[in-house]
Amino acid sequence: MYLLLLIILSTIVGYLLFLLDPLIGGIIAFGIIVGCLLRGLYLLEDIRKIIPKTVPTPNKAETAYNNYLKEKG
C-alpha cells in the first residue's frame, strides 16, 4: 500500500514539475534527486555503524580453531 501511495505521489509531483517553467522544474527536480541520494548515503552510514555491533566476536576456542585450520590448510 505504501508503494502504491509513493507511485501516485511521484506521478503527481512529476506532472506538476512538467507544468512548471523548465528552469524552475529542473531546479526542483535536481533538489529532490540530490536530497534522496544524500538521504540514502546517510542511511548507509547508519547501517555501517550498526552492523559491527551485531556481529559476534569470536571467542578463544573459535580463534584457536580458525588458526589451526589456517595452519593445516
N, C-alpha and C positions, 0 to 999 in steps of 0.2 A: 504494500500500500504506500509505503514511504517512497519507493522508487517511482511509482506512478505519479505521486504528487510532485516529485522533483522534475520529472519529464514534462509535466504540464506547466509548472512554473518556469522552466527553462524555455519552453516554447513561447510563452507569453513574453518573457524578457527579450528573447531573440526577435520576436515580432516588433516589440517597442523600439529596440535598437535599430531595426531595419527602417522604421518610420522616421527616425531622427536624422538630423544632418549627418553626413558621413564622418565628418571630423569629430563631432561630439559622440556619436555612436561608437566610433573606433576607440576613442579615449576611454569611454565607459567599459567597452568590451575588453580592452587591454587591462584595465584595472581589475576587472572580475577574474580574468585568467591569471594574472600575476598574483592576486590575492589567494586564489585556490592553490596555486603552486607553492606559495610560501606557507600556507596552512598545512599542506601535505608534508613539506620539509620539517615543519615544527612537530607534527605528529610522528614522523620517522625518528626525530631526535628523542622524543619521549620514549618511543619503543626501544631505541638503542640503550637508553638509560635503565629501563625496567628489565630487559632480558638478562643481563648478568646477575641480577638479584634472584631470579627464579631458577637459574641453572645451579644444581647442587655441586658443591666442591667435592672432589674425590677424597675418600679417607685414606689412611695409611695402607690398608690392605689393597685397595684398588690401585694405588700408586705403585706399590711393590709388584703387583701382578702385571700392570702395564709395562713396568721396567723389565720384568722377566720376559714378557712377550717381545719387546724390542731387542733384547739381547739374543734371544733364541732365534728370532726371525731375521 
